[in-house]
Amino acid sequence: MADARKNLILEATGLNKSFGAVTAAKDINIAVERDSFVGLIGTNGAGKTTFINMVTGYLKPDTGTIVYDGRDITPLQPRDITRLGICRSFQIPQLYNSLTVFENMMVGLAVVLHNAGRGGFFSSGEPIVPGRDKSLHAVAEEILASFDLTSYRGRSAQVLPGGVRKLLDIALTMVAAPKILLLDEPTSGVSSEEKFGIMEMVMKVVKDAGATVLFVEHDMEVVSRFAQRVIAFADGQVICDAPPEVALVDPDVLRFVVGSQRA
């Protein structure tokens, strides 16, 4: 038992969150192992994004605790949680549309430097990115290459194809070398021809980086293909927690999640 708990990187216990008469999370208990790839599924309003927002500190649970790598992070602010190694992307890419792809990466790295107390983009000399021992430019180029975005480096973010915008948004989360990466609908707005390629790219990069991934997804083909484990939400509760081959045929999941999407 002690060895099993030692392998946990994230543990949420007894999380509850209400907004007036609406219960967004009810007694959520989730333990996540290091290096795992976990899919979070459920209809809109089921509680999965509320869970992510509590983990990242954007929402505070009414009761319950969130432990990351053995430390209680429940009271911490989002910036402090990000500094510890928990990063997220959003359903709608959060990009600087007036800047190029490369400039977006440089701004993201400058924020990492600032949060680490190491100066910013306009520090004198060539700043070294904490934990990487490489210059800002070198890290930016390295991350772009890992996501196959080098050919887009000089293009404005505003005119990028949908799939490329998604990849850039996820690439920006990697500037802080996260230990846990939370992805909110990584294939939303992406064509069916692109979705598997994007997920394969993301999986390769995060595995090489040694990051644990939790991703919210409505596409069951993506979930069944890429998740090692599926956590299904309904009405603010976890209704199933199992491997995809079990979770996606579970009666409650078929009724409350998969069935409603097929209707």
Summary of the structure (lengths in Angstrom):
residues: 263
radius of gyration: 18.6
end to end distance: 42.6
largest distance: 60.5
contacts: 848
relative contact order: 0.17
helix: 41%
strand: 26%
